[in-house]
Amino acid sequence: MASSTLDATVNKAVGHVRGSNQTGVRAHNERLVLTLIRQYGPMAKAEIARQTGLSAQTVSVIMRSLEADGLVTKGEPIRGKVGQPSVPIKLRQDGAFFLGLKVGRRSLDLVLTDFLGTILNRVQLTHHFPTPDGVVMFANHGITQLLSQLTDEERGRVAGMGIAVPFRLWDWAKSLGLEDDAMDDWRTRDIREEIEARCDFPVFLQNDASAACSAEVVFGDAEDRSNDFVYFFIGFFVGGGLVLDNTVYTGKSGNAGAVGSIPISFTKTNLTQLVDVASLSCLENAMTSNGLSADVIWANPNDWHVPRALVETWIEEASQGLAYAIASASSLIDFGCAMIDGWMPAAVREELVKRTIQKASMLNTAGIELPTVRCGTIGSDARALGAASLPLSERFLVDRNALMKG
C-alpha cells in the first residue's frame, strides 16, 4: 500500500488519535500499535512511528516489550530499497487465545480463536430454545473440551471469553411457540457470572447483534467499508448495530442499533417492523407450513437444503424491508455504507444484498443520501467471533470511547 494511501486509511480508522511519548502511558501506546497492525497488517517500526507520532525510540521500546510478551514477531526483511532492508512487524498468531460463545434461539456455538481471529476449533448444539441451565452446562463442557486441545503454554495465553446473547430473551417466548413464562429464568440469571466463576480468565457479555457488529469492526476488512456504517445481521431474528467513528455504539442500555425494531410499514391497526419480514424465523415458519423440517436452516449455515421457491419469497420480502430500514436509518445519520450479514449461505446473502440495492433504488429518497449497500465480510460466525473479540478488545486494542472522553 502506498504511503499516502496508508496515511489516509489509518487516519480514517483511528480518527487522528496519536500516541504519547511521555512515560507512564506505555499500555495505551502498546494498544495503539497493536490496533494499527491488526487493522492494516505488518508494518515497519519507522512507519509505525510516523503514523502514531511516537518517537523511534519509544516505538523500539514498545516493540521489544510486545515481542518479549509473544504478541508480535518480525517478518521477512523487505529488500530492494536504498539503505537497510525494512523489517515488518506482525502479530503472532499464537500470541493470545480467546473463547466466544454465541447463544442463539435455535443453536449454541462456542469457538476457540487465535490472536488473528482464526477459528481453531468449535463445539455446537442445536436446541428448541435456550435456557440458562442449558447454556451454562454447554459452556462449561465446551470450555473444557476446547482448552484440552491446547498445550500448557497455550492455555496460559487464553486471555478471556465473550458471550453474545440476545437481550430480553423472555420477550420472545411467544415468537418461539412457547408458553409466556417458559423463558422467565432469563430475567434473574446472570450466565456471565456463573460461567466466569469456573474460569481463571475474565468473561464478558454483549448483545448478540452488537457482538456481530463488533466482529466486523475488529476482524473485518477495514478497506472495504466506511468508518460510519449501519449493520444488519440476520439470524432467527434480524438485529444489528451502529458504528460511528469505527466504534460500535451500544448506548446507555447496551441495546442501541436495534435495527430489527425499525418500522417499515403502517396501517390504521398495525405496525410492521423489520423483524417481521427479514428474520430467518419467517423462513422457518414457511418451512413448517409446507410440512418441512426447519432444522436444515440451523444445522449448517453454508449448506441449506431449503426449496428455492421458499428462499426466493423470503429474499423478496426481506430485501424490501431492508431497503426501507436503510432509508430510515440514513435519514438520521449520513452513513458511508450499510452492511448485511447473517446465518446463511454466501450465495443467498449476495442475492439478498443485490435485491436490497434494487429495492432501495426504487424508493422516494428525496433529501436522503443512501449509503452503499454491501455484504458483511465475516459471515455466519459473526456473533461467535464478535463474542471472542470482547476480551481481545478489552485487553489489547485502543478504547475509542475512552480516548474521546479523555
C-alpha positions in Angstrom: 0.0 0.0 0.0 1.4 3.4 -0.9 2.4 5.7 1.9 -0.1 8.4 1.1 -2.9 5.9 0.8 -1.9 4.3 4.2 -1.9 7.8 5.8 -5.5 8.4 4.7 -6.7 5.0 5.6 -5.1 5.0 9.1 -6.3 8.5 9.9 -9.9 7.4 8.9 -9.6 4.3 11.2 -8.0 5.8 14.3 -9.6 9.2 13.9 -6.2 11.1 14.2 -5.6 9.5 17.6 -1.9 9.9 18.3 0.4 8.3 20.8 2.2 10.0 23.7 5.9 9.9 24.3 5.5 10.6 28.0 6.4 7.9 30.5 3.6 6.1 32.3 1.3 5.6 29.3 3.0 2.7 27.6 -0.1 0.5 28.0 -2.0 2.9 25.8 0.8 3.2 23.3 1.0 -0.6 23.1 -2.7 -0.8 22.4 -2.4 1.8 19.7 0.4 -0.1 18.0 -1.4 -3.4 18.2 -4.6 -1.8 16.8 -2.7 -0.3 13.9 -1.0 -3.6 13.0 -4.3 -5.5 13.4 -6.2 -3.3 11.0 -3.5 -2.7 8.4 -1.1 -5.6 8.5 2.6 -5.9 9.1 4.4 -2.5 9.4 8.0 -1.4 9.9 8.9 0.4 13.1 9.6 3.6 11.1 6.2 3.6 9.6 4.5 2.9 13.0 6.4 5.9 14.4 5.3 8.1 11.6 1.6 7.1 11.8 1.3 7.3 15.6 3.5 10.3 16.2 5.6 8.3 18.7 9.4 8.7 18.6 11.5 6.0 17.0 13.0 5.2 20.5 9.5 4.8 22.0 8.4 2.5 19.2 11.5 0.4 19.7 10.8 0.1 23.4 7.2 -0.9 22.7 8.3 -3.5 20.1 10.8 -5.1 22.4 8.1 -5.4 25.1 5.5 -6.8 22.8 7.9 -9.2 21.3 9.0 -10.4 24.7 5.4 -11.0 25.6 5.0 -13.1 22.5 2.4 -10.8 20.9 4.4 -9.7 17.8 7.2 -11.1 15.7 9.4 -9.9 12.9 8.5 -10.7 9.3 10.8 -11.3 6.4 13.0 -8.2 5.6 11.9 -6.3 2.5 14.8 -5.5 0.3 15.3 -3.6 -2.9 15.4 0.0 -1.5 18.4 2.2 -0.6 19.8 1.6 2.9 18.9 -1.2 5.4 16.1 -3.5 4.5 12.7 -2.8 6.1 11.6 -5.4 8.6 7.8 -5.5 9.1 6.4 -6.3 12.5 3.3 -8.6 12.5 1.0 -10.1 15.1 1.9 -13.6 16.4 -0.9 -15.9 15.6 -0.4 -17.8 18.9 0.1 -14.5 20.9 -3.2 -15.0 22.7 -6.3 -17.1 22.5 -10.0 -16.3 23.1 -13.3 -18.1 23.5 -16.5 -16.9 22.0 -20.0 -18.2 22.9 -23.0 -17.4 20.8 -26.3 -18.0 22.4 -28.8 -18.4 19.6 -32.5 -19.0 19.7 -32.0 -22.3 17.8 -28.4 -23.1 18.4 -25.3 -22.7 20.6 -21.8 -22.2 19.3 -18.5 -22.0 21.3 -15.4 -21.2 19.3 -11.7 -21.0 20.2 -9.8 -18.4 18.2 -6.2 -17.3 18.0 -4.8 -13.8 18.1 -5.6 -13.2 14.4 -9.3 -14.2 14.9 -8.9 -17.5 13.1 -11.3 -20.1 14.5 -9.2 -23.1 15.6 -12.0 -25.3 16.9 -15.6 -25.3 17.9 -18.4 -27.1 19.6 -22.1 -26.7 18.6 -25.5 -27.7 19.8 -28.9 -27.2 18.3 -31.9 -26.8 20.6 -35.6 -25.8 20.6 -34.9 -22.8 22.7 -32.1 -21.7 25.1 -32.3 -22.0 28.9 -29.8 -20.6 31.4 -29.1 -24.1 32.8 -28.5 -25.5 29.3 -26.2 -22.6 28.2 -24.1 -22.8 31.4 -23.8 -26.6 31.1 -22.9 -26.4 27.4 -20.3 -23.6 28.1 -18.6 -25.5 31.0 -18.3 -28.7 29.0 -17.3 -26.8 25.8 -14.6 -24.8 27.5 -13.0 -28.0 29.0 -13.2 -29.7 25.6 -11.6 -26.8 23.6 -8.9 -25.9 26.1 -7.8 -29.6 26.4 -6.6 -29.3 22.8 -4.1 -26.6 23.7 -0.7 -27.1 25.2 0.0 -25.9 28.8 1.8 -22.8 27.4 -1.1 -22.0 25.1 -3.6 -22.4 27.9 -1.7 -19.8 29.8 -2.3 -17.4 26.8 -6.1 -17.7 27.0 -7.0 -14.0 27.6 -10.7 -14.3 28.1 -14.1 -15.3 26.9 -17.0 -13.4 25.5 -20.7 -14.2 25.3 -23.1 -13.0 22.6 -26.7 -13.3 23.7 -30.0 -11.7 22.7 -31.1 -9.3 25.3 -34.5 -9.7 27.0 -34.9 -13.3 25.8 -38.0 -13.6 27.9 -39.8 -11.3 25.5 -39.6 -13.8 22.7 -41.4 -16.8 24.2 -44.4 -16.4 22.1 -42.4 -16.0 18.9 -40.7 -19.3 19.7 -44.0 -21.0 20.2 -43.6 -21.3 23.9 -45.7 -20.6 27.0 -45.4 -17.0 28.1 -43.4 -17.9 31.2 -41.2 -20.6 29.6 -38.2 -18.3 29.5 -38.7 -16.3 32.7 -35.5 -17.7 34.2 -33.6 -15.3 31.9 -35.0 -12.4 33.9 -32.9 -13.3 37.0 -30.0 -15.4 36.0 -26.5 -14.0 35.2 -24.9 -16.6 33.0 -21.8 -14.5 32.6 -21.2 -14.6 36.4 -22.0 -18.3 36.6 -19.6 -19.2 33.8 -16.8 -16.9 35.0 -17.0 -18.5 38.5 -15.5 -21.7 37.0 -12.8 -19.9 34.8 -9.5 -18.4 35.6 -9.9 -15.7 32.9 -12.4 -12.9 32.6 -15.8 -13.3 30.9 -17.6 -10.5 29.1 -21.2 -10.3 27.7 -22.8 -8.3 24.9 -26.0 -8.2 22.9 -25.6 -10.8 20.1 -26.3 -8.4 17.2 -23.9 -5.8 18.7 -21.3 -8.6 19.0 -21.7 -9.5 15.4 -21.1 -5.8 14.5 -18.0 -5.8 16.7 -16.6 -8.8 14.7 -17.0 -6.7 11.6 -15.1 -3.8 13.2 -12.3 -5.9 14.8 -11.8 -8.7 12.2 -13.5 -7.3 9.0 -11.8 -5.7 6.0 -11.3 -2.1 7.1 -10.5 -1.0 3.5 -13.9 -2.4 2.3 -16.2 -0.2 4.4 -16.8 3.2 5.7 -15.9 4.4 9.2 -19.6 5.0 9.9 -22.0 2.3 8.9 -25.2 0.6 9.9 -25.0 -3.2 10.2 -27.6 -5.9 9.8 -27.2 -9.5 11.0 -29.9 -11.9 10.0 -30.4 -14.8 12.4 -33.6 -16.2 13.9 -34.5 -12.6 14.3 -32.7 -9.8 12.4 -30.6 -7.5 14.6 -27.7 -5.2 14.0 -25.5 -2.4 15.2 -24.5 1.1 14.7 -20.8 2.0 14.0 -19.7 5.6 14.4 -16.1 6.6 14.0 -15.0 3.0 13.8 -16.6 2.2 17.2 -19.7 0.1 17.9 -22.2 2.5 19.6 -24.3 0.5 22.1 -25.9 3.3 24.1 -26.7 3.6 27.8 -28.7 0.3 27.8 -26.3 -1.6 25.5 -29.1 -2.1 23.0 -28.6 0.8 20.6 -28.7 -0.1 17.0 -31.8 -2.4 17.5 -32.5 -2.3 13.7 -35.0 -5.1 13.9 -37.4 -2.7 15.6 -37.3 -0.2 12.7 -40.9 0.3 11.5 -41.2 -0.4 7.7 -44.9 0.0 7.2 -48.0 1.3 8.9 -51.7 0.7 8.7 -54.5 2.1 10.9 -54.4 -1.0 13.0 -50.9 -2.5 12.6 -47.3 -1.6 12.6 -44.8 -3.8 10.8 -41.2 -3.9 11.8 -38.1 -5.2 10.0 -38.0 -8.2 12.3 -41.4 -9.3 10.9 -40.1 -9.8 7.4 -36.3 -10.1 7.4 -35.8 -12.7 10.1 -35.0 -16.3 9.4 -37.9 -17.2 11.7 -40.1 -16.1 8.7 -38.3 -18.7 6.5 -38.7 -21.3 9.3 -42.4 -20.7 9.5 -42.7 -21.1 5.7 -40.9 -24.4 6.0 -43.1 -25.8 8.8 -46.3 -24.5 7.0 -45.2 -26.6 4.0 -44.7 -29.7 6.2 -40.9 -29.5 6.1 -38.4 -29.6 8.9 -36.7 -26.3 9.6 -33.7 -28.0 11.2 -31.9 -27.8 7.9 -31.7 -24.0 8.3 -29.8 -24.2 11.6 -27.6 -27.3 11.2 -25.2 -25.7 8.7 -25.4 -22.1 7.5 -23.3 -22.9 4.5 -25.3 -25.8 3.3 -29.1 -25.2 3.3 -31.5 -27.7 1.8 -34.4 -25.3 1.5 -36.7 -25.3 -1.5 -35.7 -22.5 -3.8 -39.2 -21.1 -4.1 -39.4 -20.5 -0.3 -36.0 -18.9 -0.3 -37.0 -16.7 -3.2 -40.1 -15.5 -1.5 -38.2 -14.7 1.7 -35.5 -12.8 -0.1 -38.1 -10.7 -1.9 -39.9 -9.7 1.3 -36.7 -9.3 3.4 -35.0 -7.1 0.8 -37.9 -4.8 0.6 -37.9 -4.4 4.4 -34.1 -3.9 4.5 -34.4 -1.2 1.8 -36.9 0.7 3.9 -34.8 0.3 7.1 -31.7 1.5 5.4 -33.5 4.6 4.1 -35.0 5.3 7.5 -31.6 4.9 9.3 -30.0 7.2 6.7 -32.4 10.0 7.4 -30.8 10.3 10.9 -27.1 9.6 10.2 -25.2 10.0 6.9 -23.7 6.5 6.7 -21.0 5.6 4.3 -22.3 2.1 3.9 -24.8 -0.4 5.1 -23.6 -4.0 5.6 -25.7 -7.1 5.6 -24.6 -10.4 7.0 -26.2 -13.4 8.5 -26.6 -17.1 9.2 -27.0 -18.2 5.6 -25.0 -19.4 2.5 -22.9 -16.8 0.8 -24.9 -17.1 -2.4 -28.2 -16.3 -0.5 -26.6 -13.3 1.2 -25.2 -11.9 -2.1 -28.6 -12.2 -3.7 -30.3 -10.5 -0.7 -27.8 -7.6 -0.9 -28.3 -7.3 -4.7 -32.1 -7.3 -4.3 -31.9 -4.8 -1.4 -29.9 -2.4 -3.6 -32.6 -2.7 -6.3 -35.4 -2.1 -3.9 -33.7 0.9 -2.4 -33.1 2.5 -5.8 -36.9 2.5 -6.3 -37.7 4.4 -3.1 -38.5 8.0 -2.9 -35.4 9.2 -1.0 -35.6 12.9 -1.6 -33.4 14.6 1.0 -31.6 11.4 1.9 -28.2 10.2 0.6 -28.4 6.4 0.5 -25.3 4.6 1.6 -23.5 1.9 -0.4 -25.0 -1.5 0.4 -22.7 -4.4 0.6 -22.2 -7.9 2.2 -20.6 -8.2 5.6 -17.1 -9.7 5.5 -17.4 -12.1 8.4 -20.3 -14.4 7.6 -22.3 -16.8 9.7 -19.7 -16.8 12.5 -20.0 -13.1 13.2 -21.8 -13.5 16.5 -19.3 -16.1 17.9 -16.3 -14.2 16.6 -17.8 -11.0 18.0 -18.0 -12.6 21.4 -14.4 -13.6 21.1 -13.5 -10.1 20.2 -14.8 -8.7 23.5 -11.8 -9.9 25.6 -9.4 -9.1 22.8 -10.6 -5.5 22.6 -10.7 -5.1 26.4 -7.0 -6.2 26.7 -5.2 -5.4 23.5 -7.0 -2.7 21.5 -7.5 1.1 21.7 -10.7 2.0 23.6 -12.0 4.7 21.2 -14.8 5.7 23.6 -12.3 6.3 26.5 -10.0 8.3 24.2 -12.8 10.6 23.0 -13.8 11.2 26.6 -10.2 12.0 27.5 
